[in-house]
């Protein structure tokens, strides 16, 4: 059980760090505009060496930002719950800490999947046509890696929960 929780905690730490870095950086998309290179993120865009804040309130950017922030919050809460799972003193008999941590990591995975799906859909269908020479960049890729890490953290914690439940149910009364 502890090995699953340890693996889950490792995946959770890496996933949360990647979520925060992906959300905060401005290299989600790179493109060429008027002969110079440009890149943009969720919060600002850069043309050449000069960066500007994204001041337009465009729905897909707002949705992507909100879901990435929600994903980061769920992952951070999952880490806290996962650390508390090592204490082995349940506050509630009906609420298992490894199960709760797993649910939080799956919620984080769901939110980052929504954010990346929205960003991908709009970028490919709208911005991809507007800019001929464009590509997704490393911040966007970090978001997908974070999705995998939070998903595996959820899997590890659910396995830890199942092991704990099997031991609890098979113990003599």
TIFI-700494 format. One record per residue: residue in one letter; x, y, z of N, C-alpha, C in turn; residue number from 1. Coordinates in Angstrom, 3 decimals. Layout:
BEGIN
code;n_east;n_north;n_up;ca_east;ca_north;ca_up;c_east;c_north;c_up;pos
a;X;Y;Z;X;Y;Z;X;Y;Z;NUM
...
This chain:
BEGIN
code;n_east;n_north;n_up;ca_east;ca_north;ca_up;c_east;c_north;c_up;pos
x;0.820;-1.187;0.000;0.000;0.000;0.000;0.867;1.256;0.000;1
x;1.934;1.244;0.822;2.777;2.436;0.886;3.555;2.652;-0.404;2
x;3.900;1.575;-1.107;4.624;1.751;-2.372;3.714;2.401;-3.413;3
x;2.429;2.020;-3.431;1.496;2.668;-4.353;1.319;4.139;-3.994;4
x;1.198;4.428;-2.713;1.036;5.831;-2.306;2.304;6.628;-2.592;5
x;3.469;6.015;-2.420;4.717;6.699;-2.738;4.824;7.005;-4.225;6
x;4.465;6.026;-5.062;4.463;6.257;-6.505;3.448;7.315;-6.902;7
x;2.285;7.256;-6.248;1.260;8.257;-6.523;1.692;9.652;-6.115;8
x;2.361;9.735;-4.973;2.836;11.041;-4.511;3.916;11.598;-5.433;9
x;4.797;10.728;-5.916;5.819;11.173;-6.865;5.170;11.703;-8.138;10
x;4.252;10.930;-8.711;3.550;11.375;-9.931;2.784;12.666;-9.674;11
x;2.198;12.781;-8.503;1.423;13.978;-8.171;2.316;15.215;-8.086;12
x;3.466;15.095;-7.437;4.387;16.232;-7.336;4.825;16.683;-8.722;13
x;5.260;15.725;-9.537;5.731;16.067;-10.878;4.589;16.674;-11.695;14
x;3.415;16.056;-11.638;2.267;16.551;-12.389;1.853;17.949;-11.977;15
x;1.854;18.213;-10.680;1.457;19.542;-10.196;2.465;20.603;-10.605;16
x;3.739;20.283;-10.509;4.765;21.238;-10.937;4.615;21.530;-12.430;17
x;4.383;20.482;-13.215;4.207;20.685;-14.650;2.950;21.491;-14.959;18
x;1.878;21.259;-14.201;0.650;22.043;-14.379;0.892;23.524;-14.129;19
x;1.568;23.829;-13.050;1.831;25.227;-12.703;2.736;25.876;-13.751;20
x;3.780;25.162;-14.169;4.683;25.717;-15.182;3.946;25.922;-16.508;21
x;3.149;24.939;-16.909;2.406;25.062;-18.169;1.417;26.216;-18.113;22
x;0.767;26.396;-16.983;-0.212;27.469;-16.858;0.451;28.843;-16.848;23
x;1.607;28.943;-16.241;2.243;30.246;-16.043;3.082;30.713;-17.231;24
x;3.548;29.802;-18.055;4.466;30.210;-19.126;3.710;30.573;-20.405;25
x;4.423;31.231;-21.286;3.783;31.764;-22.493;4.321;31.132;-23.785;26
x;4.485;29.824;-23.762;4.948;29.117;-24.958;3.987;28.000;-25.325;27
x;2.709;28.314;-25.407;1.713;27.315;-25.802;1.693;27.147;-27.318;28
x;1.962;28.226;-28.024;1.919;28.189;-29.489;3.005;29.105;-30.038;29
x;3.682;28.643;-31.071;4.673;29.468;-31.760;4.228;29.659;-33.200;30
x;4.484;30.843;-33.733;4.103;31.115;-35.115;4.992;32.213;-35.679;31
x;4.902;32.380;-36.972;5.650;33.427;-37.669;4.647;34.490;-38.095;32
x;4.925;35.732;-37.706;4.038;36.845;-38.032;4.871;37.976;-38.607;33
x;4.594;38.362;-39.823;5.311;39.439;-40.529;6.811;39.182;-40.564;34
x;7.187;37.942;-40.780;8.603;37.601;-40.905;9.340;37.386;-39.603;35
x;8.722;37.672;-38.457;9.412;37.451;-37.184;8.680;36.365;-36.394;36
x;9.417;35.754;-35.500;8.837;34.699;-34.682;8.041;35.289;-33.521;37
x;6.951;34.622;-33.188;6.115;35.045;-32.071;5.664;33.803;-31.316;38
x;5.295;33.996;-30.070;4.738;32.896;-29.285;3.722;33.464;-28.318;39
x;2.786;32.609;-27.912;1.749;33.055;-26.998;1.456;31.969;-25.976;40
x;0.959;32.443;-24.846;0.510;31.554;-23.791;-0.891;31.935;-23.372;41
x;-1.243;31.538;-22.166;-2.584;31.844;-21.672;-2.705;33.268;-21.152;42
x;-1.584;33.880;-20.791;-1.627;35.180;-20.131;-1.035;36.295;-20.965;43
x;-0.085;35.974;-21.862;0.523;37.014;-22.674;1.036;36.430;-23.988;44
x;1.334;37.325;-24.934;1.901;36.935;-26.210;3.144;37.777;-26.449;45
x;4.075;37.226;-27.183;5.337;37.904;-27.434;5.604;37.963;-28.935;46
x;5.898;39.164;-29.412;6.275;39.397;-30.801;7.719;39.848;-30.805;47
x;8.587;39.033;-31.370;10.012;39.332;-31.312;10.491;39.200;-29.881;48
x;11.040;40.283;-29.346;11.516;40.285;-27.962;10.615;41.088;-27.038;49
x;9.461;41.502;-27.516;8.566;42.328;-26.715;7.289;41.546;-26.399;50
x;6.942;41.463;-25.116;5.773;40.711;-24.687;4.653;41.653;-24.236;51
x;3.412;41.236;-24.461;2.231;42.015;-24.125;1.234;41.119;-23.412;52
x;0.491;41.711;-22.483;-0.555;40.954;-21.804;-1.717;40.682;-22.743;53
x;-2.357;39.531;-22.543;-3.572;39.206;-23.303;-4.707;40.002;-22.656;54
x;-5.065;41.117;-23.238;-6.095;41.962;-22.636;-7.490;41.637;-23.152;55
x;-7.580;40.957;-24.296;-8.895;40.589;-24.810;-9.496;39.501;-23.927;56
x;-10.762;39.592;-23.698;-11.461;38.573;-22.916;-12.118;37.593;-23.880;57
x;-11.316;36.685;-24.386;-11.794;35.692;-25.345;-12.184;34.443;-24.564;58
x;-13.342;33.898;-24.887;-13.934;32.818;-24.085;-13.038;31.594;-23.993;59
x;-12.395;31.187;-25.069;-11.600;29.963;-24.982;-10.352;30.151;-24.131;60
x;-9.765;31.346;-24.152;-8.634;31.598;-23.261;-9.090;31.579;-21.807;61
x;-10.204;32.230;-21.541;-10.721;32.244;-20.165;-11.067;30.836;-19.692;62
x;-11.680;30.037;-20.540;-12.023;28.665;-20.160;-10.767;27.837;-19.928;63
x;-9.787;27.975;-20.813;-8.538;27.226;-20.650;-7.832;27.641;-19.367;64
x;-7.767;28.932;-19.099;-7.151;29.410;-17.853;-7.862;28.850;-16.627;65
x;-9.195;28.946;-16.641;-9.977;28.493;-15.483;-9.786;27.003;-15.238;66
x;-9.841;26.196;-16.296;-9.683;24.753;-16.112;-8.264;24.382;-15.696;67
x;-7.269;25.098;-16.175;-5.887;24.819;-15.746;-5.704;25.193;-14.277;68
x;-6.293;26.289;-13.845;-6.195;26.677;-12.438;-6.943;25.679;-11.557;69
x;-8.146;25.276;-11.972;-8.889;24.257;-11.216;-8.117;22.948;-11.137;70
x;-7.477;22.569;-12.222;-6.678;21.353;-12.233;-5.516;21.449;-11.251;71
x;-4.856;22.590;-11.231;-3.742;22.789;-10.287;-4.218;22.745;-8.838;72
x;-5.373;23.336;-8.570;-5.919;23.314;-7.211;-6.307;21.909;-6.780;73
x;-6.921;21.153;-7.680;-7.279;19.765;-7.347;-6.032;18.927;-7.108;74
x;-5.020;19.111;-7.931;-3.786;18.346;-7.754;-3.094;18.710;-6.443;75
x;-3.078;19.989;-6.095;-2.472;20.409;-4.827;-3.249;19.848;-3.644;76
x;-4.575;19.878;-3.717;-5.398;19.286;-2.657;-5.171;17.783;-2.575;77
x;-5.001;17.141;-3.726;-4.712;15.711;-3.746;-3.379;15.384;-3.100;78
x;-2.391;16.243;-3.304;-1.088;16.033;-2.660;-1.236;16.128;-1.148;79
x;-1.964;17.121;-0.678;-2.177;17.267;0.767;-2.900;16.044;1.321;80
x;-3.941;15.600;0.638;-4.670;14.418;1.077;-3.789;13.173;0.996;81
x;-2.953;13.106;-0.025;-2.037;11.971;-0.164;-0.998;11.927;0.932;82
x;-0.496;13.068;1.347;0.455;13.103;2.462;-0.243;12.692;3.755;83
x;-1.460;13.162;3.945;-2.218;12.787;5.137;-2.561;11.300;5.152;84
x;-2.610;10.667;3.978;-2.908;9.234;3.911;-1.819;8.408;4.563;85
x;-0.607;8.926;4.608;0.477;8.211;5.272;0.299;8.181;6.785;86
x;-0.491;9.098;7.335;-0.690;9.157;8.794;-1.484;7.971;9.315;87
x;-2.334;7.383;8.490;-3.112;6.184;8.828;-4.070;6.362;9.987;88
x;-4.441;7.562;10.302;-5.435;7.796;11.343;-6.617;8.502;10.693;89
x;-7.603;7.733;10.245;-8.715;8.367;9.534;-9.537;9.274;10.433;90
x;-9.849;10.432;9.914;-10.701;11.364;10.653;-12.154;10.913;10.569;91
x;-12.522;10.303;9.453;-13.869;9.799;9.244;-13.756;8.329;8.869;92
x;-14.610;7.503;9.428;-14.530;6.086;9.111;-15.019;5.798;7.696;93
x;-15.885;6.604;7.167;-16.422;6.389;5.815;-15.541;7.005;4.725;94
x;-14.655;7.902;5.079;-13.842;8.608;4.090;-12.407;8.099;4.155;95
x;-11.978;7.454;3.105;-10.604;6.965;3.016;-9.735;8.037;2.368;96
x;-8.619;8.315;2.982;-7.742;9.351;2.425;-7.116;8.945;1.092;97
x;-6.649;7.701;0.926;-6.152;7.339;-0.415;-7.237;7.430;-1.490;98
x;-8.463;7.055;-1.153;-9.565;7.162;-2.111;-9.836;8.624;-2.449;99
x;-9.856;9.477;-1.447;-10.084;10.908;-1.680;-8.976;11.521;-2.524;100
x;-7.725;11.132;-2.246;-6.607;11.634;-3.046;-6.743;11.179;-4.493;101
x;-7.115;9.925;-4.688;-7.307;9.420;-6.046;-8.390;10.167;-6.789;102
x;-9.500;10.440;-6.121;-10.594;11.193;-6.749;-10.134;12.604;-7.116;103
x;-9.370;13.243;-6.241;-8.870;14.588;-6.542;-7.923;14.577;-7.745;104
x;-7.090;13.539;-7.851;-6.194;13.464;-9.007;-6.957;13.181;-10.294;105
x;-8.002;12.370;-10.215;-8.831;12.150;-11.399;-9.586;13.423;-11.787;106
x;-10.016;14.200;-10.819;-10.662;15.485;-11.109;-9.657;16.438;-11.766;107
x;-8.428;16.440;-11.266;-7.381;17.263;-11.872;-7.134;16.841;-13.312;108
x;-7.105;15.540;-13.550;-6.920;15.027;-14.909;-8.062;15.471;-15.814;109
x;-9.270;15.398;-15.307;-10.438;15.805;-16.096;-10.375;17.288;-16.452;110
x;-10.017;18.132;-15.490;-9.949;19.573;-15.754;-8.849;19.928;-16.751;111
x;-7.692;19.299;-16.626;-6.620;19.609;-17.576;-6.977;19.065;-18.959;112
x;-7.697;17.945;-19.023;-8.152;17.435;-20.307;-9.128;18.413;-20.968;113
x;-10.048;18.958;-20.187;-10.968;19.968;-20.730;-10.207;21.191;-21.235;114
x;-9.261;21.674;-20.445;-8.485;22.859;-20.841;-7.737;22.611;-22.143;115
x;-7.061;21.473;-22.225;-6.272;21.190;-23.425;-7.156;20.906;-24.640;116
x;-8.303;20.291;-24.414;-9.218;20.032;-25.530;-9.777;21.339;-26.092;117
x;-10.155;22.243;-25.214;-10.671;23.546;-25.667;-9.583;24.301;-26.426;118
x;-8.391;24.360;-25.844;-7.302;25.092;-26.493;-6.941;24.465;-27.836;119
x;-6.875;23.137;-27.883;-6.529;22.455;-29.127;-7.582;22.696;-30.200;120
x;-8.841;22.554;-29.821;-9.914;22.733;-30.795;-9.926;24.108;-31.416;121
x;-9.819;25.125;-30.598;-9.863;26.495;-31.125;-8.584;26.817;-31.898;122
x;-7.449;26.360;-31.399;-6.191;26.662;-32.071;-6.138;26.016;-33.456;123
x;-6.532;24.762;-33.537;-6.472;24.077;-34.821;-7.501;24.636;-35.799;124
x;-8.708;24.899;-35.320;-9.761;25.325;-36.239;-9.699;26.805;-36.606;125
x;-9.255;27.652;-35.687;-9.277;29.086;-35.964;-7.873;29.652;-36.168;126
x;-7.040;29.556;-35.154;-5.723;30.186;-35.236;-4.809;29.487;-36.222;127
x;-4.993;28.178;-36.386;-4.171;27.449;-37.341;-4.368;27.924;-38.765;128
x;-5.569;28.362;-39.083;-5.853;28.900;-40.420;-5.343;30.328;-40.562;129
x;-5.333;31.043;-39.464;-4.914;32.448;-39.499;-3.400;32.574;-39.687;130
x;-2.662;31.714;-38.987;-1.201;31.717;-39.090;-0.795;30.478;-39.881;131
x;-0.154;30.673;-41.020;0.216;29.535;-41.846;1.303;28.673;-41.227;132
x;2.328;29.296;-40.713;3.478;28.580;-40.161;3.389;28.621;-38.633;133
x;2.762;27.627;-38.026;2.577;27.618;-36.580;2.778;26.205;-36.046;134
x;2.961;26.107;-34.723;3.046;24.800;-34.057;2.797;24.986;-32.573;135
x;2.365;23.897;-31.934;2.248;23.914;-30.483;3.644;23.900;-29.894;136
x;3.796;24.509;-28.724;5.126;24.622;-28.139;5.216;23.878;-26.809;137
x;6.299;24.080;-26.094;6.622;23.240;-24.948;5.687;23.426;-23.759;138
x;5.112;24.574;-23.545;4.172;24.753;-22.432;2.932;23.892;-22.642;139
x;2.472;23.843;-23.867;1.320;23.016;-24.224;1.640;21.533;-24.014;140
x;2.827;21.131;-24.418;3.250;19.731;-24.250;3.378;19.383;-22.775;141
x;3.870;20.312;-21.960;3.933;20.074;-20.512;2.547;19.831;-19.928;142
x;1.535;20.492;-20.466;0.170;20.257;-20.022;-0.263;18.820;-20.271;143
x;0.091;18.267;-21.431;-0.260;16.873;-21.726;0.512;15.898;-20.849;144
x;1.773;16.202;-20.578;2.550;15.333;-19.674;1.978;15.406;-18.260;145
x;1.560;16.592;-17.828;0.929;16.744;-16.511;-0.364;15.949;-16.438;146
x;-1.116;15.922;-17.539;-2.336;15.117;-17.579;-2.017;13.653;-17.295;147
x;-0.996;13.129;-17.939;-0.611;11.734;-17.707;-0.148;11.501;-16.276;148
x;0.613;12.428;-15.743;1.136;12.252;-14.378;0.020;12.288;-13.344;149
x;-0.933;13.196;-13.484;-2.033;13.237;-12.516;-2.939;12.022;-12.677;150
x;-3.098;11.526;-13.903;-3.886;10.310;-14.117;-3.226;9.118;-13.417;151
x;-1.919;8.966;-13.592;-1.232;7.844;-12.947;-1.193;8.004;-11.427;152
x;-1.138;9.239;-10.941;-1.229;9.454;-9.491;-2.573;8.957;-8.976;153
x;-3.642;9.249;-9.708;-4.966;8.755;-9.334;-5.031;7.237;-9.347;154
x;-4.436;6.610;-10.368;-4.401;5.149;-10.451;-3.658;4.565;-9.252;155
x;-2.498;5.131;-8.936;-1.721;4.622;-7.798;-2.500;4.725;-6.492;156
x;-3.157;5.848;-6.284;-3.900;6.005;-5.034;-5.132;5.105;-4.981;157
x;-5.760;4.849;-6.113;-6.884;3.907;-6.122;-6.395;2.482;-5.844;158
x;-5.224;2.129;-6.355;-4.646;0.814;-6.041;-4.316;0.713;-4.553;159
x;-3.789;1.779;-3.981;-3.510;1.787;-2.541;-4.795;1.637;-1.744;160
x;-5.837;2.291;-2.176;-7.139;2.172;-1.506;-7.650;0.744;-1.575;161
x;-7.562;0.124;-2.753;-8.043;-1.260;-2.907;-7.245;-2.216;-2.033;162
x;-5.937;-2.017;-1.953;-5.121;-2.879;-1.090;-5.515;-2.710;0.373;163
x;-5.738;-1.477;0.770;-6.130;-1.205;2.161;-7.492;-1.818;2.464;164
x;-8.430;-1.698;1.541;-9.770;-2.258;1.746;-9.734;-3.782;1.788;165
x;-8.925;-4.399;0.933;-8.817;-5.858;0.940;-8.232;-6.356;2.262;166
x;-7.230;-5.655;2.780;-6.635;-6.032;4.069;-7.623;-5.807;5.208;167
x;-8.361;-4.712;5.125;-9.312;-4.408;6.197;-10.451;-5.421;6.225;168
x;-10.930;-5.826;5.061;-12.037;-6.766;5.012;-11.611;-8.197;5.346;169
x;-10.358;-8.544;5.074;-9.888;-9.901;5.358;-9.352;-10.064;6.768;170
x;-9.191;-8.954;7.494;-8.674;-9.029;8.878;-9.734;-9.671;9.786;171
x;-9.276;-10.515;10.724;-10.250;-11.132;11.666;-10.895;-10.075;12.557;172
x;-12.141;-10.322;12.878;-12.877;-9.332;13.679;-12.914;-9.730;15.109;173
